[in-house]
Amino acid sequence: MPYIQVRLAGELSREQKQQIVDEMTATMERVAGKPREYVIINFEETREENWGWGGQLLDTLE
């Protein structure tokens, strides 16, 4: 059972998440031969102020 964790800074719209789920599921089915009903995808969205990069919070980078 494939489990795919998508972590990102910021948020996606419901439509964007659905498109990602559709495409990642199709890829796992086509490339790895996994049945679509077994593919699990989880989104973990974190506000940009909660990510640090190079000594700065991500929401302060331009």
C-alpha positions as CSV (number, residue, x, y, z in Angstrom):
1,M,0.0,0.0,0.0
2,P,1.8,3.2,-1.2
3,Y,1.7,6.1,1.3
4,I,2.7,9.4,-0.1
5,Q,3.4,12.4,2.2
6,V,3.3,15.8,0.6
7,R,4.8,18.5,2.9
8,L,4.8,22.1,1.8
9,A,5.1,25.6,3.1
10,G,1.8,27.4,2.5
11,E,-1.5,26.1,1.4
12,L,-3.0,24.6,-1.7
13,S,-6.6,25.0,-2.9
14,R,-8.9,22.0,-2.8
15,E,-8.8,21.9,-6.6
16,Q,-5.0,21.9,-6.6
17,K,-5.0,19.0,-4.0
18,Q,-7.5,17.1,-6.1
19,Q,-5.3,17.5,-9.2
20,I,-2.2,16.3,-7.4
21,V,-4.1,13.3,-5.9
22,D,-5.3,12.4,-9.4
23,E,-1.9,12.7,-11.0
24,M,0.1,11.0,-8.3
25,T,-2.4,8.1,-8.1
26,A,-2.3,7.6,-11.8
27,T,1.5,7.7,-11.8
28,M,1.7,5.0,-9.0
29,E,-0.8,2.9,-10.9
30,R,1.0,3.3,-14.3
31,V,4.7,3.2,-13.2
32,A,4.6,1.0,-10.0
33,G,1.6,-1.2,-10.9
34,K,-0.3,-0.3,-7.7
35,P,-4.1,-0.4,-7.7
36,R,-5.5,3.1,-7.3
37,E,-7.7,2.1,-4.4
38,Y,-4.5,1.3,-2.4
39,V,-2.7,4.7,-3.0
40,I,-2.9,7.0,0.1
41,I,-1.8,10.6,-0.2
42,N,-1.6,13.0,2.8
43,F,-1.0,16.7,2.6
44,E,0.8,18.5,5.4
45,E,0.5,22.2,5.0
46,T,2.6,24.5,7.3
47,R,2.4,28.2,7.4
48,E,5.5,29.8,5.9
49,E,6.4,31.4,9.2
50,N,7.0,28.0,10.6
51,W,9.8,27.1,8.2
52,G,13.4,28.3,8.6
53,W,15.8,28.5,5.7
54,G,19.3,29.8,5.8
55,G,18.8,31.5,9.2
56,Q,15.5,33.2,8.2
57,L,11.9,32.4,8.4
58,L,10.5,31.5,5.0
59,D,7.8,34.2,5.1
60,T,10.5,36.9,5.2
61,L,12.4,35.6,2.1
62,E,11.6,37.3,-1.2
